[in-house]
């Protein structure tokens, strides 16, 4: 019985220490939202969201940029697959570079 009493005492103590951090902002938001200031702020934010539209040239540029990024990602994935396949091959089977070209020693 004593253990349960201690458990509930700790629980309610922790709850009472945390509750103001959640209750105070929630009550404040509710009070502000029903005032004329809160309603005006809500209206302003809704209108602001509707009025923000990007020009056509910006949207076209964004579309082109997305396509270019997609192409770069495809190339990167291809190169990662090639690198992984080369690592899995034994050194004797790995393709060698063209011997007719000069190479820099490492």
Backbone as numpy.savetxt, mean C-alpha at the origin, in Angstrom:
# Nx Ny Nz CAx CAy CAz Cx Cy Cz
-11.92 -18.66 43.46 -12.74 -17.46 43.46 -11.88 -16.21 43.46
-10.80 -16.26 44.20 -9.91 -15.11 44.30 -9.25 -14.80 42.95
-8.92 -15.87 42.15 -8.30 -15.67 40.84 -9.26 -14.96 39.89
-10.53 -15.37 39.91 -11.53 -14.73 39.04 -11.72 -13.28 39.43
-11.69 -13.03 40.70 -11.85 -11.65 41.17 -10.70 -10.78 40.67
-9.48 -11.32 40.76 -8.32 -10.58 40.27 -8.38 -10.38 38.75
-8.84 -11.43 38.03 -8.95 -11.33 36.58 -9.92 -10.21 36.19
-11.10 -10.20 36.77 -12.10 -9.19 36.41 -11.67 -7.80 36.86
-10.96 -7.72 37.98 -10.47 -6.42 38.44 -9.46 -5.87 37.44
-8.54 -6.73 36.97 -7.57 -6.28 35.96 -8.26 -5.91 34.65
-9.23 -6.73 34.25 -9.95 -6.47 33.01 -10.63 -5.11 33.03
-11.37 -4.84 34.09 -12.07 -3.56 34.17 -11.11 -2.39 34.33
-10.00 -2.61 34.98 -9.00 -1.55 35.08 -8.43 -1.22 33.70
-8.08 -2.27 32.92 -7.56 -2.03 31.57 -8.62 -1.39 30.69
-9.86 -1.85 30.81 -10.93 -1.27 30.01 -11.15 0.19 30.35
-11.10 0.51 31.63 -11.30 1.90 32.03 -10.12 2.79 31.63
-8.95 2.21 31.45 -7.81 3.03 31.02 -7.78 3.21 29.50
-8.38 2.29 28.74 -8.39 2.38 27.28 -9.63 3.10 26.78
-10.73 2.93 27.43 -12.02 3.46 26.96 -12.01 4.95 26.65
-11.42 5.82 27.45 -11.44 7.24 27.11 -10.76 7.57 25.78
-9.76 6.79 25.41 -9.06 7.03 24.15 -9.94 6.76 22.95
-10.92 5.89 23.10 -11.84 5.59 22.00 -13.14 6.38 22.12
-13.62 6.56 23.33 -14.90 7.21 23.53 -14.84 8.71 23.25
-13.81 9.37 23.71 -13.74 10.83 23.55 -13.71 11.25 22.08
-12.86 10.68 21.23 -12.91 11.09 19.82 -14.21 10.74 19.13
-14.78 9.59 19.47 -16.05 9.19 18.86 -17.16 10.16 19.23
-17.25 10.51 20.50 -18.28 11.47 20.93 -18.02 12.83 20.28
-16.76 13.23 20.19 -16.44 14.51 19.56 -16.84 14.55 18.09
-16.58 13.48 17.37 -16.96 13.42 15.96 -18.46 13.46 15.79
-19.18 12.75 16.64 -20.65 12.76 16.56 -21.20 14.14 16.84
-20.67 14.80 17.86 -21.16 16.15 18.21 -20.86 17.14 17.08
-19.66 17.07 16.53 -19.30 18.00 15.45 -20.13 17.73 14.20
-20.40 16.45 13.92 -21.10 16.13 12.68 -22.56 16.60 12.67
-23.17 16.77 13.82 -24.57 17.22 13.83 -24.69 18.74 13.93
-23.60 19.43 14.11 -23.65 20.89 14.17 -23.64 21.46 12.76
-24.03 22.71 12.59 -23.97 23.32 11.25 -22.55 23.31 10.67
-21.55 23.48 11.51 -20.16 23.43 11.03 -19.83 22.05 10.46
-20.25 21.02 11.16 -20.01 19.65 10.69 -20.72 19.36 9.40
-21.96 19.81 9.28 -22.71 19.61 8.03 -22.06 20.37 6.88
-21.60 21.59 7.15 -20.94 22.37 6.10 -19.64 21.69 5.67
-18.90 21.17 6.62 -17.65 20.46 6.30 -17.94 19.22 5.46
-18.97 18.49 5.81 -19.35 17.31 5.05 -19.75 17.68 3.62
-20.54 18.73 3.47 -20.95 19.19 2.15 -19.73 19.62 1.32
-18.82 20.35 1.95 -17.62 20.81 1.26 -16.79 19.64 0.76
-16.60 18.63 1.59 -15.79 17.48 1.20 -16.45 16.69 0.07
-17.77 16.56 0.10 -18.47 15.86 -0.98 -18.35 16.64 -2.28
-18.54 17.95 -2.24 -18.44 18.77 -3.45 -17.00 18.80 -3.97
-16.05 18.84 -3.07 -14.64 18.88 -3.47 -14.26 17.59 -4.19
-14.76 16.48 -3.70 -14.45 15.19 -4.32 -15.05 15.11 -5.72
-16.24 15.66 -5.90 -16.88 15.64 -7.22 -16.20 16.58 -8.20
-15.68 17.70 -7.71 -15.13 18.70 -8.60 -13.71 18.38 -9.08
-13.05 17.43 -8.45 -11.68 17.11 -8.83 -11.73 16.12 -9.99
-11.46 16.63 -11.20 -11.37 15.78 -12.38 -10.08 16.13 -13.11
-9.42 15.11 -13.59 -8.17 15.32 -14.29 -8.44 15.66 -15.75
-7.64 16.55 -16.32 -7.79 16.85 -17.75 -7.50 15.62 -18.61
-7.99 15.64 -19.83 -7.84 14.48 -20.73 -6.38 14.19 -21.04
-5.56 15.22 -21.23 -4.15 14.96 -21.54 -3.42 14.30 -20.38
-3.80 14.65 -19.16 -3.18 14.02 -17.99 -3.60 12.55 -17.90
-4.88 12.28 -18.18 -5.35 10.90 -18.17 -4.67 10.07 -19.25
-4.47 10.66 -20.44 -3.78 9.94 -21.51 -2.34 9.64 -21.12
-1.67 10.62 -20.54 -0.28 10.43 -20.09 -0.21 9.35 -19.01
-1.17 9.34 -18.12 -1.22 8.33 -17.07 -1.42 6.94 -17.67
-2.28 6.84 -18.66 -2.51 5.55 -19.32 -1.24 5.06 -20.00
-0.55 5.96 -20.71 0.71 5.58 -21.36 1.76 5.15 -20.35
1.83 5.85 -19.25 2.80 5.50 -18.20 2.50 4.13 -17.62
1.23 3.84 -17.41 0.86 2.51 -16.90 1.25 1.41 -17.87
1.04 1.65 -19.18 1.42 0.66 -20.18 2.93 0.44 -20.18
3.69 1.53 -20.09 5.15 1.40 -20.07 5.63 0.65 -18.84
5.02 0.92 -17.70 5.40 0.21 -16.47 5.07 -1.27 -16.61
3.93 -1.59 -17.22 3.56 -3.00 -17.42 4.58 -3.70 -18.32
5.03 -3.02 -19.38 6.05 -3.60 -20.26 7.36 -3.84 -19.52
7.76 -2.88 -18.72 9.00 -3.02 -17.95 8.89 -4.18 -16.97
7.72 -4.34 -16.34 7.54 -5.47 -15.42 7.59 -6.80 -16.15
7.02 -6.87 -17.35 7.10 -8.11 -18.14 8.56 -8.44 -18.46
9.33 -7.44 -18.86 10.74 -7.67 -19.18 11.52 -8.13 -17.94
11.21 -7.50 -16.81 11.89 -7.88 -15.57 11.58 -9.32 -15.20
10.31 -9.72 -15.31 9.94 -11.09 -14.98 10.62 -12.08 -15.92
10.71 -11.72 -17.22 11.40 -12.58 -18.17 12.87 -12.74 -17.78
13.53 -11.63 -17.46 14.94 -11.70 -17.09 15.15 -12.50 -15.80
14.21 -12.38 -14.87 14.32 -13.17 -13.64 14.20 -14.67 -13.94
13.28 -15.03 -14.86 13.13 -16.44 -15.24 14.41 -16.95 -15.92
14.98 -16.15 -16.81 16.21 -16.55 -17.50 17.34 -16.73 -16.49
17.46 -15.79 -15.56 18.53 -15.89 -14.55 18.34 -17.13 -13.69
17.10 -17.45 -13.35 16.85 -18.64 -12.54 17.18 -19.90 -13.32
16.84 -19.95 -14.61 17.15 -21.12 -15.42 18.66 -21.29 -15.56
19.39 -20.20 -15.70 20.84 -20.28 -15.82 21.47 -20.78 -14.53
20.89 -20.40 -13.40 21.45 -20.86 -12.12 21.20 -22.34 -11.91
20.11 -22.86 -12.48 19.80 -24.27 -12.30 20.63 -25.17 -13.21
21.18 -24.65 -14.30 22.01 -25.44 -15.21 23.40 -25.64 -14.61
23.99 -26.82 -14.84 25.38 -27.01 -14.40 26.30 -26.09 -15.19
27.42 -25.69 -14.62 28.32 -24.76 -15.31 28.78 -25.24 -16.68
28.92 -26.55 -16.87 29.38 -27.05 -18.17 28.33 -26.86 -19.26
27.06 -26.78 -18.90 26.00 -26.64 -19.90 25.56 -25.19 -20.11
26.09 -24.28 -19.34 25.70 -22.89 -19.49 26.21 -22.34 -20.81
25.41 -21.54 -21.50 25.87 -20.98 -22.77 27.02 -20.00 -22.54
28.01 -20.11 -23.37 29.16 -19.22 -23.29 28.92 -18.02 -24.19
29.61 -16.93 -23.90 29.51 -15.76 -24.73 30.16 -15.97 -26.09
29.95 -15.05 -26.98 30.54 -15.11 -28.32 32.05 -14.89 -28.19
32.86 -15.87 -28.66 34.32 -15.80 -28.51 34.95 -14.81 -29.49
34.20 -14.41 -30.51 34.77 -13.50 -31.49 34.85 -12.07 -30.95
34.13 -11.81 -29.89 34.15 -10.46 -29.32 35.14 -10.41 -28.16
35.72 -9.26 -27.97 36.65 -9.08 -26.86 35.88 -8.98 -25.56
36.44 -9.58 -24.53 35.82 -9.52 -23.21 36.80 -8.95 -22.21
36.28 -8.33 -21.20 37.11 -7.77 -20.15 37.26 -8.80 -19.05
38.50 -9.13 -18.66 38.67 -10.11 -17.58 38.19 -9.54 -16.25
37.71 -10.42 -15.43 37.19 -9.99 -14.13 38.23 -10.23 -13.07
